[in-house]
């Protein structure tokens, strides 16, 4: 599990400003984590982005070392 993200997450300078994306696609790890933080379920994300591989891509988000991700602050009202 610790290295699962290496085969699922890529960086391409010309896509999404070089953000970490899934297998060269345009959806980034940051996008998925933002959707989860906003309250979307994994099923809802997979419904909106059917080309993501259930569980493997979502797990890769969580397996990516924290030092590799962009900081995100979420305010709860």
Backbone as JSON Lines, residues from 0, in Angstrom:
{"i":0,"aa":"X","n":[0.82,-1.2,0.0],"ca":[0.0,0.0,0.0],"c":[0.86,1.26,0.0]}
{"i":1,"aa":"X","n":[1.99,1.25,0.67],"ca":[2.8,2.45,0.78],"c":[3.29,2.98,-0.56]}
{"i":2,"aa":"X","n":[3.44,2.12,-1.56],"ca":[3.95,2.55,-2.85],"c":[2.9,2.5,-3.96]}
{"i":3,"aa":"X","n":[1.65,2.24,-3.63],"ca":[0.61,2.14,-4.65],"c":[0.49,3.42,-5.47]}
{"i":4,"aa":"X","n":[0.72,4.54,-4.89],"ca":[0.55,5.82,-5.58],"c":[1.53,5.98,-6.73]}
{"i":5,"aa":"X","n":[2.69,5.33,-6.66],"ca":[3.69,5.48,-7.72],"c":[3.19,4.99,-9.08]}
{"i":6,"aa":"X","n":[2.33,3.99,-9.11],"ca":[1.83,3.48,-10.38],"c":[0.53,4.16,-10.81]}
{"i":7,"aa":"X","n":[-0.09,4.93,-9.96],"ca":[-1.38,5.55,-10.26],"c":[-1.29,7.04,-10.51]}
{"i":8,"aa":"X","n":[-0.31,7.71,-9.93],"ca":[-0.24,9.17,-9.95],"c":[0.97,9.62,-10.76]}
{"i":9,"aa":"X","n":[0.72,10.54,-11.7],"ca":[1.78,11.03,-12.58],"c":[1.84,12.56,-12.53]}
{"i":10,"aa":"X","n":[2.95,13.08,-13.03],"ca":[3.12,14.53,-13.15],"c":[3.51,14.83,-14.59]}
{"i":11,"aa":"X","n":[2.75,15.71,-15.24],"ca":[3.06,16.15,-16.59],"c":[3.01,17.68,-16.58]}
{"i":12,"aa":"X","n":[4.13,18.33,-16.87],"ca":[4.18,19.8,-16.79],"c":[3.09,20.52,-17.59]}
{"i":13,"aa":"X","n":[2.63,19.98,-18.7],"ca":[1.63,20.64,-19.53],"c":[0.2,20.41,-19.1]}
{"i":14,"aa":"X","n":[-0.01,19.6,-18.09],"ca":[-1.37,19.31,-17.63],"c":[-1.56,19.79,-16.2]}
{"i":15,"aa":"X","n":[-2.62,20.57,-16.02],"ca":[-3.01,21.06,-14.7],"c":[-1.83,21.65,-13.93]}
{"i":16,"aa":"X","n":[-1.03,22.42,-14.63],"ca":[0.12,23.13,-14.03],"c":[1.09,22.19,-13.33]}
{"i":17,"aa":"X","n":[1.22,20.99,-13.87],"ca":[2.16,20.04,-13.29],"c":[1.68,19.39,-12.01]}
{"i":18,"aa":"X","n":[0.39,19.49,-11.73],"ca":[-0.15,18.87,-10.53],"c":[-0.15,17.36,-10.64]}
{"i":19,"aa":"X","n":[-0.23,16.69,-9.53],"ca":[-0.24,15.23,-9.52],"c":[-1.61,14.75,-9.98]}
{"i":20,"aa":"X","n":[-1.6,14.05,-11.11],"ca":[-2.85,13.6,-11.73],"c":[-2.86,12.07,-11.81]}
{"i":21,"aa":"X","n":[-4.03,11.54,-12.12],"ca":[-4.18,10.09,-12.21],"c":[-3.83,9.6,-13.6]}
{"i":22,"aa":"X","n":[-2.78,8.83,-13.71],"ca":[-2.36,8.16,-14.93],"c":[-2.41,9.07,-16.15]}
{"i":23,"aa":"X","n":[-1.94,10.29,-16.02],"ca":[-1.87,11.21,-17.14],"c":[-3.17,11.91,-17.49]}
{"i":24,"aa":"X","n":[-4.22,11.69,-16.73],"ca":[-5.51,12.34,-17.0],"c":[-5.5,13.75,-16.41]}
{"i":25,"aa":"X","n":[-6.6,14.45,-16.56],"ca":[-6.68,15.83,-16.09],"c":[-7.26,15.99,-14.69]}
{"i":26,"aa":"X","n":[-7.67,14.93,-14.04],"ca":[-8.16,15.05,-12.66],"c":[-6.98,14.82,-11.72]}
{"i":27,"aa":"X","n":[-6.82,15.74,-10.79],"ca":[-5.66,15.67,-9.9],"c":[-6.03,15.08,-8.53]}
{"i":28,"aa":"X","n":[-4.99,14.72,-7.82],"ca":[-5.15,14.24,-6.44],"c":[-5.81,15.34,-5.62]}
{"i":29,"aa":"X","n":[-5.38,16.56,-5.82],"ca":[-5.95,17.69,-5.1],"c":[-7.46,17.8,-5.36]}
{"i":30,"aa":"X","n":[-7.88,17.59,-6.62],"ca":[-9.3,17.63,-6.95],"c":[-10.07,16.6,-6.13]}
{"i":31,"aa":"X","n":[-9.6,15.35,-6.15],"ca":[-10.3,14.28,-5.45],"c":[-10.34,14.54,-3.95]}
{"i":32,"aa":"X","n":[-9.22,14.96,-3.38],"ca":[-9.2,15.26,-1.95],"c":[-10.13,16.42,-1.62]}
{"i":33,"aa":"X","n":[-10.21,17.4,-2.5],"ca":[-11.12,18.53,-2.3],"c":[-12.57,18.08,-2.32]}
{"i":34,"aa":"X","n":[-12.91,17.2,-3.26],"ca":[-14.28,16.69,-3.32],"c":[-14.62,15.9,-2.07]}
{"i":35,"aa":"X","n":[-13.7,15.07,-1.61],"ca":[-13.94,14.31,-0.38],"c":[-14.11,15.24,0.81]}
{"i":36,"aa":"X","n":[-13.26,16.26,0.89],"ca":[-13.33,17.22,2.0],"c":[-14.63,18.01,1.97]}
{"i":37,"aa":"X","n":[-15.19,18.21,0.77],"ca":[-16.44,18.95,0.64],"c":[-17.66,18.09,0.93]}
{"i":38,"aa":"X","n":[-17.43,16.8,1.18],"ca":[-18.54,15.94,1.56],"c":[-19.0,14.94,0.51]}
{"i":39,"aa":"X","n":[-18.36,14.94,-0.66],"ca":[-18.74,13.94,-1.67],"c":[-18.29,12.56,-1.2]}
{"i":40,"aa":"X","n":[-19.08,11.57,-1.53],"ca":[-18.69,10.2,-1.22],"c":[-17.81,9.66,-2.35]}
{"i":41,"aa":"X","n":[-17.11,8.59,-2.08],"ca":[-16.3,7.95,-3.11],"c":[-17.19,7.54,-4.28]}
{"i":42,"aa":"X","n":[-18.37,7.02,-3.99],"ca":[-19.3,6.61,-5.05],"c":[-19.7,7.8,-5.93]}
{"i":43,"aa":"X","n":[-19.94,8.96,-5.32],"ca":[-20.3,10.15,-6.09],"c":[-19.14,10.59,-6.99]}
{"i":44,"aa":"X","n":[-17.94,10.54,-6.47],"ca":[-16.76,10.91,-7.27],"c":[-16.61,9.95,-8.45]}
{"i":45,"aa":"X","n":[-16.75,8.66,-8.19],"ca":[-16.62,7.67,-9.26],"c":[-17.75,7.8,-10.29]}
{"i":46,"aa":"X","n":[-18.92,8.25,-9.86],"ca":[-20.02,8.48,-10.79],"c":[-19.7,9.65,-11.72]}
{"i":47,"aa":"X","n":[-19.1,10.72,-11.15],"ca":[-18.74,11.89,-11.94],"c":[-17.5,11.66,-12.81]}
{"i":48,"aa":"X","n":[-16.62,10.78,-12.38],"ca":[-15.38,10.5,-13.08],"c":[-15.23,8.99,-13.28]}
{"i":49,"aa":"X","n":[-16.01,8.41,-14.21],"ca":[-16.05,6.96,-14.36],"c":[-14.73,6.34,-14.82]}
{"i":50,"aa":"X","n":[-13.82,7.15,-15.32],"ca":[-12.54,6.61,-15.77],"c":[-11.57,6.39,-14.61]}
{"i":51,"aa":"X","n":[-11.91,6.84,-13.41],"ca":[-11.1,6.51,-12.24],"c":[-11.38,5.05,-11.88]}
{"i":52,"aa":"X","n":[-10.34,4.36,-11.46],"ca":[-10.49,2.96,-11.08],"c":[-10.94,2.9,-9.62]}
{"i":53,"aa":"X","n":[-12.12,2.3,-9.38],"ca":[-12.61,2.24,-8.0],"c":[-11.55,1.68,-7.06]}
{"i":54,"aa":"X","n":[-11.48,2.29,-5.93],"ca":[-10.56,1.97,-4.84],"c":[-9.1,2.25,-5.17]}
{"i":55,"aa":"X","n":[-8.56,1.77,-6.25],"ca":[-7.12,1.95,-6.51],"c":[-6.73,3.42,-6.62]}
{"i":56,"aa":"X","n":[-7.47,4.2,-7.39],"ca":[-7.13,5.62,-7.53],"c":[-7.39,6.38,-6.24]}
{"i":57,"aa":"X","n":[-8.51,6.11,-5.59],"ca":[-8.82,6.8,-4.34],"c":[-7.8,6.42,-3.26]}
{"i":58,"aa":"X","n":[-7.45,5.16,-3.17],"ca":[-6.43,4.73,-2.21],"c":[-5.1,5.4,-2.47]}
{"i":59,"aa":"X","n":[-4.8,5.6,-3.75],"ca":[-3.53,6.25,-4.1],"c":[-3.47,7.67,-3.53]}
{"i":60,"aa":"X","n":[-4.61,8.36,-3.47],"ca":[-4.65,9.7,-2.86],"c":[-4.17,9.66,-1.42]}
{"i":61,"aa":"X","n":[-4.64,8.66,-0.71],"ca":[-4.3,8.56,0.71],"c":[-2.91,7.99,0.93]}
{"i":62,"aa":"X","n":[-2.41,7.22,-0.03],"ca":[-1.09,6.62,0.1],"c":[0.02,7.6,-0.26]}
{"i":63,"aa":"X","n":[-0.32,8.6,-1.06],"ca":[0.67,9.6,-1.44],"c":[1.2,10.26,-0.18]}
{"i":64,"aa":"X","n":[2.51,10.26,0.0],"ca":[3.06,10.86,1.23],"c":[2.57,12.29,1.41]}
{"i":65,"aa":"X","n":[2.26,12.64,2.63],"ca":[1.71,13.96,2.91],"c":[2.63,15.07,2.43]}
{"i":66,"aa":"X","n":[3.93,14.86,2.5],"ca":[4.87,15.88,2.05],"c":[4.77,16.12,0.55]}
{"i":67,"aa":"X","n":[4.13,15.21,-0.17],"ca":[4.01,15.32,-1.61],"c":[2.75,16.06,-2.04]}
{"i":68,"aa":"X","n":[1.85,16.34,-1.12],"ca":[0.58,16.96,-1.47],"c":[0.59,18.44,-1.12]}
{"i":69,"aa":"X","n":[-0.28,19.17,-1.76],"ca":[-0.45,20.6,-1.49],"c":[-1.22,20.77,-0.2]}
{"i":70,"aa":"X","n":[-0.9,21.77,0.57],"ca":[-1.62,22.02,1.82],"c":[-3.02,22.51,1.5]}
{"i":71,"aa":"X","n":[-3.96,22.12,2.34],"ca":[-5.33,22.53,2.17],"c":[-5.89,22.87,3.54]}
{"i":72,"aa":"X","n":[-6.52,24.03,3.66],"ca":[-7.16,24.43,4.9],"c":[-8.66,24.43,4.64]}
{"i":73,"aa":"X","n":[-9.4,23.78,5.5],"ca":[-10.84,23.69,5.35],"c":[-11.49,24.32,6.58]}
{"i":74,"aa":"X","n":[-12.3,25.33,6.34],"ca":[-13.01,26.0,7.43],"c":[-14.38,25.35,7.57]}
{"i":75,"aa":"X","n":[-14.73,24.99,8.78],"ca":[-16.03,24.39,9.05],"c":[-16.87,25.42,9.78]}
{"i":76,"aa":"X","n":[-18.01,25.73,9.19],"ca":[-18.87,26.75,9.79],"c":[-19.92,26.11,10.65]}
